[in-house]
Amino acid sequence: MGGDFMPDRIRLDGRVAVVTGAAGVIGSATAKRLAERGARIVAVDRQEQDLGAAIRDLPASAEALAISADVTAEDEVKKYVRTAIDRFGKIDVFYNNAGVEGDIAPLTDYSLESFRRVLDVNVVGVFLGLKHVLPVMLARNKGSIINTASIAGLIGAPDIAVYSASKHAVIGLTRSAAIECGKASVRVNCVCPGMIDSRMLSSIIEGRNPSNAPIPNEKIVERIPARRLGRASEVASIVAFLASDEASYVSGSAYTVDGGRTAG
Ligand SMILES: NC(=O)c1ccc[n+]([C@@H]2O[C@H](COP(=O)([O-])OP(=O)(O)OC[C@H]3O[C@@H](n4cnc5c(N)ncnc54)[C@H](O)[C@@H]3O)[C@@H](O)[C@H]2O)c1
């Protein structure tokens, strides 16, 4: 008994989970958590080498398949969906998570090329995933999709305006998909991580600090009520919950995992 009681109920035995951006910090932590809960994993990323490392980090008992694919290319999205079905026969959970931060610069210095690239990965990639995974779930009247948005999808953020716009779009796609699929018992939610201790956060902090003078940790976390950065495993926990039947009446929501950063 005690504190572990609730998490034990979040089981995904027999489920098949496709995770994009699975070679990254949040994607690999989440693939691991879903596998620990009993799911079989289809790990998708364009970084083949890091994908291998992420797969090796899964529990030994986990059945897993790695697929190298670019989420912005429709034929490659079709390929990862087809390969998942060929291997496991179904997709129960889709963590639509691949994303890029893009350039860190004010709008007036932002290149159109970078703008298009960020929207391509963060919005077109998420759209294509929904477009090709949803029919598989709708055919079985069952499934849970979790997109990765960000707190930058809820509030504005200097020097990452394009990233922020792309994540606002992910929330719009999530809510609209949830309405389109509600009757079929296919749930669509998103998570909005705040400042997670990760490569992407370091890239944003460094990009905003061209002087390279070290920034004290207290300064970085001063606007976070929890007064610390989040861990990728803390995002993984909420994804596992949303993936599971414990969240059977949850759809169209945007869950913040931000230590209270956007509460005020
Ligand atoms: N790290 C944070 O603090 C934070 C906060 C809020 C939201 N997020 C979001 O969480 C998600 C994961 O971020 P992360 O921190 O793990 O970053 P990360 O850079 O470690 O991982 C992102 C992964 O996506 C992959 N990827 C990028 N473009 C791709 C493409 N076109 N096709 C296939 N794969 C592609 C990368 O290879 C990488 O492995 C992203 O959507 C990010 O925007 C991160």
The ligand as a Tripos MOL2 file, in Angstrom:
@<TRIPOS>MOLECULE
LIG
   44    48     1     0     0
SMALL
NO_CHARGES

@<TRIPOS>ATOM
      1 N1         12.6010   19.9250  -23.4420 N.am      1 LIG1
      2 C1         11.6830   20.7590  -23.0400 C.2       1 LIG1
      3 O1         11.8830   21.5250  -22.0830 O.2       1 LIG1
      4 C2         10.3560   20.7850  -23.7450 C.ar      1 LIG1
      5 C3          9.3550   21.6180  -23.2210 C.ar      1 LIG1
      6 C4          8.1140   21.6450  -23.8420 C.ar      1 LIG1
      7 C5          7.8800   20.8620  -24.9470 C.ar      1 LIG1
      8 N2          8.8650   20.0750  -25.4510 N.ar      1 LIG1
      9 C6          8.5530   19.2630  -26.6360 C.3       1 LIG1
     10 O2          8.7760   17.9070  -26.3290 O.3       1 LIG1
     11 C7          9.0720   17.1960  -27.5140 C.3       1 LIG1
     12 C8         10.3480   16.3910  -27.2890 C.3       1 LIG1
     13 O3         11.4040   17.3080  -27.0150 O.3       1 LIG1
     14 P1         12.7870   16.8870  -26.3150 P.3       1 LIG1
     15 O4         13.0420   17.8090  -25.2340 O.co2     1 LIG1
     16 O5         12.7880   15.4290  -26.0540 O.co2     1 LIG1
     17 O6         13.7770   17.2630  -27.5290 O.3       1 LIG1
     18 P2         14.8730   16.3840  -28.2720 P.3       1 LIG1
     19 O7         15.5090   17.2670  -29.2680 O.co2     1 LIG1
     20 O8         15.7100   15.6690  -27.2570 O.co2     1 LIG1
     21 O9         13.9810   15.2780  -29.0160 O.3       1 LIG1
     22 C9         13.2610   15.5590  -30.1790 C.3       1 LIG1
     23 C10        13.4100   14.3520  -31.0930 C.3       1 LIG1
     24 O10        12.6120   14.5800  -32.2730 O.3       1 LIG1
     25 C11        13.3550   14.1200  -33.3800 C.3       1 LIG1
     26 N3         12.9360   14.7990  -34.6070 N.ar      1 LIG1
     27 C12        13.0430   16.1060  -34.9020 C.ar      1 LIG1
     28 N4         12.6060   16.3420  -36.1460 N.ar      1 LIG1
     29 C13        12.1940   15.1480  -36.6370 C.ar      1 LIG1
     30 C14        11.6490   14.7350  -37.8720 C.ar      1 LIG1
     31 N5         11.4310   15.6060  -38.8740 N.pl3     1 LIG1
     32 N6         11.3260   13.4360  -38.0430 N.ar      1 LIG1
     33 C15        11.5650   12.5250  -37.0460 C.ar      1 LIG1
     34 N7         12.0880   12.8620  -35.8610 N.ar      1 LIG1
     35 C16        12.3940   14.1500  -35.6610 C.ar      1 LIG1
     36 C17        14.8050   14.4480  -33.0600 C.3       1 LIG1
     37 O11        15.6960   13.6370  -33.8240 O.3       1 LIG1
     38 C18        14.8730   14.1630  -31.5680 C.3       1 LIG1
     39 O12        15.3070   12.8430  -31.2850 O.3       1 LIG1
     40 C19         9.1830   18.2310  -28.6280 C.3       1 LIG1
     41 O13         7.9580   18.2680  -29.3470 O.3       1 LIG1
     42 C20         9.3930   19.5160  -27.8560 C.3       1 LIG1
     43 O14         8.9680   20.6360  -28.5850 O.3       1 LIG1
     44 C21        10.1010   20.0180  -24.8670 C.ar      1 LIG1
@<TRIPOS>BOND
     1     1     2 1
     2     2     3 2
     3     2     4 1
     4     4     5 ar
     5     4    44 ar
     6     5     6 ar
     7     6     7 ar
     8     7     8 ar
     9     8     9 1
    10     8    44 ar
    11     9    10 1
    12     9    42 1
    13    10    11 1
    14    11    12 1
    15    11    40 1
    16    12    13 1
    17    13    14 1
    18    14    15 2
    19    14    16 1
    20    14    17 1
    21    17    18 1
    22    18    19 2
    23    18    20 1
    24    18    21 1
    25    21    22 1
    26    22    23 1
    27    23    24 1
    28    23    38 1
    29    24    25 1
    30    25    26 1
    31    25    36 1
    32    26    27 ar
    33    26    35 ar
    34    27    28 ar
    35    28    29 ar
    36    29    30 ar
    37    29    35 ar
    38    30    31 1
    39    30    32 ar
    40    32    33 ar
    41    33    34 ar
    42    34    35 ar
    43    36    37 1
    44    36    38 1
    45    38    39 1
    46    40    41 1
    47    40    42 1
    48    42    43 1
@<TRIPOS>SUBSTRUCTURE
     1 LIG1         1 GROUP 0 **** ****
